[in-house]
Structure formats: structure tokens, C-alpha cells
Amino acid sequence: MVSSSSTIRQAIALYNQGWSVNTQVAFSAVEALQSLELSVFDAVIIDGSLVEIDVVDLAMEIQSGFPDLDLILLAFAETIKRGNANVFNHYISKPITASKLYETFCEIFSSTPTKTMISKDFRQSPQDLNLASNFPLDILVVEDNSVNQEILLLILEQIGYIAEAVNNGSKAVEATQLKPYDVVFMDMQMPVMDGLSATQNIRKLPIIQPWIIGLSADAFTESRDAALSAGMNEYLTKPFRTEDLLEALQRVKKYAPTAIASEVLTESVASEPVSERLNMQTLKSLEDSVGAENLARLIDRYIQHVSIAIDKMQTALSKNDFATVDAENHALKGTSGSFGASELFKLCQSLESLCKICMDSEDSSVTDSQEIAIAIQNIDNEYKQVCQALKSKQKSPS
């Protein structure tokens, strides 16, 4: 993998680690060519945002010396050119995700059994897909280990479920207040707030309660008892297999009345006009708490706050001040959640992850700044849509 972005290099290395795929990363074209001379590889992923060389030129140079290598271009969809097909065998559109990477690996390696590098546990069967099709669920994964999180998300995706994820119990409590999840996979040991405390807090919330499945490497009976006492519905021991998750989801289907209630609720409100940009249930709860007049005033303050926060983030980014970007984004994320701007909340979460990687890294690059700039622009675009939706709410009667 060659990329000048530490964010992309770390992400791909983590995804591959979960699949036992050996990965070597290179910061530059020179470093990549040196690595190819020293080691044997099956494929090369080239980031389309390389700074010091045109990616087509690099690909052609690699192709001339190593004609059997599969070359993969990682780039934004709108920047991929038709002419690149002469040098690149495969494409992955940014932003990089585990599922995109997995699908590309399947295309490359599935036809040659001796080169297959991905566990059979990540394959899906018609029976697996039938469960997701016949029994749709909103699923939240709460796991602080990024590799374990991606593995679980990918297994669920192969079964047919597209889950969401947070990395600690506190965020899980926030997330369940923003959206009625049917199932929560809850890791037991996490920083900030552990799984037991998070479960206890979720059980106190006035929401449609999710089916909570505890996750831990500890197989002791005491741990299982503690999980159930905290309010979890069941407990899975790591490492788990696809079959374990399927059986757990089958039990949700059989025993969880809250999941069924969630489906009924969704059907009952489907005919009501609901903004595409806002969680109207969250906004209504806020209105009930503060009153319609105060809500209108708060909406004006929120719209002004977001505009100022975005300006501050853009200014801070121009100075590579990632800490200020992170601080402004954190405040923006919290208020967006309070007003039911769920998509904006998720975009802020994504920016939060990028900022953390840049602040923790000693070699943040121009490409890292570009990734953050794109994330801020996405937030700005979503904010404009949210702003219109909130102003419509102000004009319409409650």
C-alpha cells in the first residue's frame, strides 16, 4: 500500500490485520519501489492523492518491472479516468471502507484458491441473506478495538446487515437516544464507559429498548452473570464466528419483543411527513421539554453556532491546528445530536476520527489535511440542508 496519508495507511493496515492479510505500507513512490525490489507481493494499492508523482506514471513503472502484479487505484470516484484502465486492474472509491477493500480482494484472489487470503467466515450464503431480508434490524456495534470493530461490521455486512458503530459506552448511550436500535453488540471492557455501565444507563432511558448482546474474551461464568445482571440479554465470547452471530440474531427474532415493536413503530409513522434531514422524534422530544417558543429561539442559536463553528474549523485547518478543529467539531456533534440532525452527527463523528489520527500521528501530511478539508466541506453541505429543514420546522405549526 502506497499513500502519503497516514490516515489511509493506518486504516488499510488495520482492515487487513483483521483478515490476516500481510501488509506493507509505503509513504512515497520511491519507498514503494524499494519495497517491491526487496519483497514479493500479490497486489499493490496506490492512493490517487500521491503528491510527488502522477499515479499513472508510478503504476506504469511498477507494471514494467512487475507485470504480474495486480494494481489497485484508490481515488474519489469523480477523479477516476477511463484511460487508467490500461494500467490499473481494479478501483476502490474513497472513502475507503472494509467492505470495499474486501470486495476488491475477492475479485483478485477468489479465482485462485492458492492465493486466497481471506477467511471463509467472511463469505455469505443465501440462508444468511434471507435472515436479513426477512428480519431487518437496526444494529449498533459498540467496540473500542478498531480491528475487532471492523471484523464484526464486516461479518454483519456479509450476512446482510449494515450496522453502525461507536467506540465506547458513553457514545453508545448517546446513539441509542438518537435512534431506536433493535440490537446492540456491546463490548464489556472499554475506556470512558464500559459495557456494563453503558447497558445500565441505556436500560434507564425512556426509549424502545434494544436487545443487548455482551461481547468479551472472558468465558468465566461470573462475567456472564455480571452481563445479564447489568441488563444484557445474552453474552458472546470472543473470538466468535459467523455462525455465532447468526444464532444470536436468530434468538433476537425469536425472543425480542422490542425488536418487533420497533418494526411496528416504523410502519405506523411511515405515512407521516418526516424530514429527510432530521430525526423528528428527537426534535419533538426537545420541543416537549423546552416548549415551542423556546425551541424556535434555540434553533436560531444552533444555526448561528454551526455556521461559526464551521468557519473556525476551516481557519484552524489552514494553520494545521487539528486540536481546534477537533474541539469545534466535538461541540458541533453534541448540539447536532440534540436537534436530531442524525446525518450531520455522523459526519462529525467521521471528522472526529480523522482529527484523532492526525493528532496522534507524528507525520501528518498534506493529504491528511485534504481529507479533513473534505470532511469539513461535507459537514458544511449537510448543515445547509439541515438549516433549511429546521427553518421549515419553525414555520410549520407543531
Buried (B, 14 or more C-beta within 10 A) or exposed (E): BBBBBBBBBBBBBBBBBBBEBEBBBBBBBEEBBEBBEEEEBBBBBBBBBBEEBEBBEBBEBBBEEBEEBBBBBBBEEEEBEEEBEEBBBBBBBBBBBBBBBBEBBBEBBEEEEEEBBBBEBBEBEEEBBEBBEEBBBBBBBBBBBBBBBBBBBBBBBBBBBEBBBBBBBBBBBBBBBBBBBBBBBBBBBBEEBBBBBBBBBBBEEEBBBBBBBBBBEBEEEEBBEBBBEBBBBBBBBBEBEBEBBBEBBEBBBEEBEBBEBBBEEEEEEEEEEEBEBBBBBBBBBBBEEEEEEEBBEBBEEBBEBBBEBBEBBBEBBEEBBBEBBBBBBBBBBEBBBBBBBBBBBBBBBBBBBBBBBBEEBEEBBEBBBBBBBBBBEBBBEBBEBBBEBBEEBEEEEE
